[in-house]
Amino acid sequence: AIFRKGHWQTWRCLRLTVGLCVAAFMCTLFFYLPVNIVDAWMFGPFYERFVGGILFFVISLGSNFIIFPLLFSVTRHLHAREGTRL
């Protein structure tokens, strides 16, 4: 939603990459934080289980930092290509 209202089609490469990395961080955080809290609460001991879940957060964050900018570049290309047909 932020990218839709932000006119991302006109953004330069560096601004877009930084924005996508921020989006990757926020999406990963908003997914893994509740999942790790509930998992640690239900299957305890809380702190050990929560710290163990941070490993999966870091792995997902690293992959999202790579995947978000790459796939968004494809989306940008397809949007430009389809926009010329209208």
Number of C-alpha atoms within 10 A of each C-alpha: 5 9 12 8 7 10 9 14 13 8 12 9 11 9 11 18 19 13 18 21 20 14 18 22 19 13 13 18 16 11 12 19 15 11 14 20 17 14 16 19 14 11 10 13 11 16 12 10 17 20 14 13 18 14 11 13 18 15 10 17 20 15 11 19 19 15 15 17 20 13 11 14 15 11 12 13 13 11 12 12 11 10 9 7 6 5
